Amino acid sequence: MPQNITDGDLQKLLHIALQSLAIQKTLLENQVAELNKEMRTLERDDELEKLDHSILLISRDYDHYKAMLDPTIKIDLENYYD
């Protein structure tokens, strides 16, 4: 395993991590929306609380990694593998 990582590779990894976190957050938010359609129960409320906590943790990680992005290095992951 390489001991040093280039700035470009680090930025690429950060972009990949941010995409992954954004997808995870969206999936959890969709679960919250589905649960909100159901009748209120203690079990549902407990599940919503867990989902909200997970979303909060993902949002913190997203913000943390986003702050590390170097705006001078542009990476277009949507077209990167084309």
N, C-alpha and C positions, 0 to 999 in steps of 0.2 A: 504494500500500500504506500503510495507516495506521501512523503512527509510534508511537502509544500503543495499548496493549491494555488493556481493562478487566479488573478482577480476575475478574469472572464469566466473561469469554471465556477468560482464562488457565486458570481452573479447568476449564472445559469441555474445552479442548485437552488439559489434563493427564489428565482422565478418559478421553478418546478414546485418547491415547497409551498409557495403562495398559492399556486393553482390548486394544489392538493387540499390545502386548508380551506380555500374558497368553496371547493366542491363538497368537502365534508360539512361545512357550515350550511350550505344550501340544502343538503340532504337532511340535516337535523331540523332546519327551519321548516322543511316540508312535512316532517313528522309532527312538529308542533302544530302546524296548520291542520293536519288530519285529526290530531287529538282534540283540537279546539272545536271541531265539528261535532264531537261526541258529547253525550250528556255528562254533566259534572259528577265525578266520583272521587273518592279519596285516592284510589289507585291511579286514576288518570292524572289527578293533581300531583301526585308523587312523581309520575313519569314526566310530566311537564317540567317539574322542578329540576329533575336530573338532566333533561334535554337543555333547559336554559343554562344550567351550570356548564355543560359541555360546550355550548355555543359561546359562552363567556370565555372559557379557556382557549378555544380556537381563535376567537377574536383577539385575545391578548397575544397569542403566538403570531398571528398574522401581522398585527401592528409592530411587534418586535422585529420580525424579519423584514418587513417592508421598510423599516427605518434604516436597515443595512444596505438597501439597494443603492447602487451608484448610478445616478441619472445620466452619466456620460457614457455608460455601456448599455447599448440598446440590444435586447434579445427578443425576437418575435417567435415565441414557442409554437404558435399556431402554424407557422410556415417553416419552422426549423427543420422538421423531419421530412418535408416534401422533396 
